[in-house]
Amino acid sequence: MSLQEFDSIINRMQLAFEYAENLGQYTDAAKILFQMNEQLPDDLQISFEELDSHDAAKSFTKQHFVEMKSTIVLYRQRLMGN
């Protein structure tokens, strides 16, 4: 995947994530995080715990979004090096 393709996909997913989170739809936001994670190569994917309940979704998204952003930056740097 090229850097441009990755950026395009991730930018759309980040917008969808922020939209869902702003609407308080934390379960949907968590699903988007899982989908973003799937876009990363295996060696960079974050090991997420299973989402047990709707109530846990808010803390899950808050906890993992920052980690996801950092991992995305690492992968972008890798793609720029190719």
The 8 nearest C-alpha neighbors of each residue, nearest first, counted from 0:
[[1, 4, 5, 2, 3, 78, 38, 6],
 [0, 2, 4, 3, 5, 78, 6, 79],
 [1, 3, 5, 4, 78, 6, 75, 0],
 [2, 4, 6, 1, 5, 7, 0, 8],
 [5, 3, 7, 1, 2, 6, 8, 0],
 [4, 6, 2, 8, 7, 3, 9, 1],
 [7, 5, 3, 9, 4, 8, 10, 2],
 [6, 8, 4, 10, 5, 9, 3, 11],
 [7, 9, 5, 11, 6, 10, 12, 4],
 [8, 10, 12, 6, 11, 7, 13, 5],
 [11, 9, 13, 7, 12, 8, 6, 14],
 [12, 10, 14, 8, 9, 13, 15, 7],
 [11, 13, 9, 15, 14, 10, 16, 8],
 [14, 12, 16, 10, 15, 11, 9, 17],
 [15, 13, 17, 11, 16, 12, 18, 10],
 [14, 16, 12, 18, 13, 17, 19, 11],
 [17, 15, 13, 28, 19, 14, 18, 12],
 [18, 16, 20, 14, 19, 15, 21, 13],
 [19, 17, 15, 21, 16, 20, 14, 22],
 [20, 18, 24, 22, 16, 28, 21, 17],
 [19, 21, 23, 17, 22, 18, 24, 25],
 [22, 20, 18, 23, 19, 17, 24, 16],
 [21, 23, 19, 20, 24, 18, 25, 17],
 [24, 22, 20, 21, 25, 19, 57, 26],
 [25, 23, 19, 22, 20, 27, 26, 28],
 [24, 26, 28, 57, 56, 27, 23, 20],
 [25, 27, 29, 56, 28, 24, 53, 30],
 [26, 28, 30, 25, 29, 24, 19, 31],
 [27, 29, 25, 16, 31, 19, 26, 30],
 [28, 30, 32, 26, 31, 27, 60, 25],
 [31, 29, 27, 33, 32, 28, 34, 26],
 [30, 32, 34, 28, 29, 33, 16, 35],
 [33, 31, 35, 29, 34, 30, 36, 28],
 [32, 34, 36, 30, 31, 35, 37, 29],
 [35, 33, 31, 37, 36, 32, 30, 38],
 [36, 34, 32, 38, 37, 33, 31, 9],
 [35, 37, 33, 34, 38, 39, 44, 32],
 [36, 38, 34, 35, 39, 33, 44, 40],
 [39, 37, 35, 36, 40, 34, 5, 9],
 [38, 40, 37, 36, 44, 43, 41, 35],
 [41, 39, 42, 43, 44, 38, 37, 74],
 [42, 40, 44, 43, 39, 37, 45, 38],
 [41, 43, 40, 44, 39, 45, 74, 46],
 [44, 42, 41, 40, 39, 45, 70, 74],
 [45, 43, 41, 36, 39, 42, 40, 46],
 [46, 44, 47, 43, 36, 67, 70, 66],
 [45, 47, 44, 48, 36, 43, 49, 33],
 [48, 46, 45, 49, 33, 63, 50, 44],
 [47, 49, 50, 46, 51, 59, 45, 63],
 [50, 48, 51, 47, 52, 46, 59, 55],
 [49, 51, 52, 48, 56, 55, 59, 53],
 [52, 50, 49, 55, 53, 56, 54, 48],
 [53, 51, 54, 55, 50, 56, 26, 49],
 [52, 54, 56, 55, 26, 51, 25, 50],
 [53, 55, 52, 56, 57, 58, 51, 25],
 [56, 54, 52, 53, 57, 58, 59, 51],
 [55, 57, 59, 25, 53, 26, 54, 58],
 [58, 56, 25, 60, 59, 55, 61, 54],
 [57, 59, 61, 60, 56, 55, 62, 54],
 [60, 58, 56, 62, 57, 61, 63, 55],
 [61, 59, 63, 57, 62, 58, 29, 64],
 [62, 60, 58, 59, 63, 64, 57, 65],
 [61, 63, 59, 60, 58, 64, 65, 66],
 [64, 62, 66, 60, 65, 61, 67, 59],
 [63, 65, 67, 66, 60, 61, 62, 68],
 [66, 64, 68, 67, 63, 69, 62, 61],
 [65, 67, 63, 69, 64, 68, 70, 62],
 [66, 68, 64, 70, 65, 69, 63, 71],
 [67, 69, 71, 65, 70, 66, 64, 72],
 [70, 68, 72, 66, 67, 71, 65, 73],
 [69, 71, 73, 67, 72, 68, 66, 74],
 [70, 72, 68, 74, 73, 69, 75, 67],
 [71, 73, 75, 69, 70, 74, 76, 68],
 [74, 72, 70, 76, 71, 75, 77, 69],
 [73, 75, 77, 71, 76, 72, 78, 70],
 [76, 74, 78, 72, 77, 73, 71, 79],
 [77, 75, 79, 73, 74, 78, 72, 80],
 [76, 78, 74, 80, 75, 79, 73, 81],
 [77, 79, 75, 80, 81, 76, 2, 74],
 [80, 78, 76, 77, 81, 75, 2, 74],
 [79, 81, 77, 78, 76, 75, 74, 2],
 [80, 78, 79, 77, 76, 1, 2, 75]]
